[in-house]
């Protein structure tokens, strides 16, 4: 076949493939990760407003402050979300001392200022500093996979300070979860694009013939 037929077809295929792998998939990954970050931010703010509700009850004298705090802890400790309803919230104070953690009851009441993840990151101190500097923000670290203490994976959390009680509430996403979702969507995209490429090649072959 003459070059004037082969070259345009080949260039079209190359540009199509480069667009998929160098533009669409990276953009998809970026948008999905940003979407997840926004999700945990909104979830944390919703749980934070629950603390505000109990604080208001204490301020109005409906509950004592101790009772309001206990009720708030009990309420937040039961909140779950996610596909398996295993994603959770935790609370620590500005000490930092752990106030509530559904999967790490061994840390409750403990000074966690020296608690480090496997990379040596003092994550709870980092959370306290984030709240002191910006009142709320994202923190990256390594943490156990939900209830499995033997599996340590990267995690991104959003924390927000509750000033009236000196608490910090947060929740997070496991990077591995996001990667699995991205991988599944990427596979679907590749299958779809492969089908389009096959149709294109058939059509191009017919035109050339």
C-alpha positions, 0 to 999 in steps of 0.5 A: 500500500502507498505511504499516502494511505498508510501514514494518515491511518497510522498517525490517526491511531497513534494520536487516538492512543496518545489522547487516551493514555496521556490526556484522558486517563490522567485527567480521570485519575486527577478528577476522581482523587479530587472528588474523593477529597471533596467527599471526605471534606463534606462528610467531616463537616457533616459530622462536625455539625453533629458536635455543634448540635450537642454543644448547643444542647449543653449551652441551652442547659438541656444536657450537662456538658459531660453528658453532651460530650458522651452523647456526641462520642456515642453518636459519632462512633456509630457513623459508618459509610462506604460500600461495606459500611466500614469507613468511619470517623474518629475524634482526638483532642489538641493534646493530642489524646485519642477521644474515640476511634472505632477500630483502635480502642487501645488508643482511646485515652492515650497520649498519641503525640508520639504515635508514628506511622511506619514511615516515621510520620507523627500523624496526629501531631500533624493533624493538630498543627493543621488545625492550629494553622488552618482550622481544617485540612488534609493530612497524608499518612499510612494507616491500617486497612480498616479493621485489619491491623496487619495491612498498612496502606496510604490514607488521606484524611480531612480533619477539622477542629471543634474549638468549643471542646478542643476536639479534632474530628476527621475521616479519610479515604484509602488511596488503594480504594481510589486506585481500584476504582480508577483501575476498573474505570480505566479497563472499561475505557480501554475496552471501549476504545479498543472497540472503537479502534477496531471499527475504525480499522475495519472502516479504514480497511474498507475505504482503502480496499 
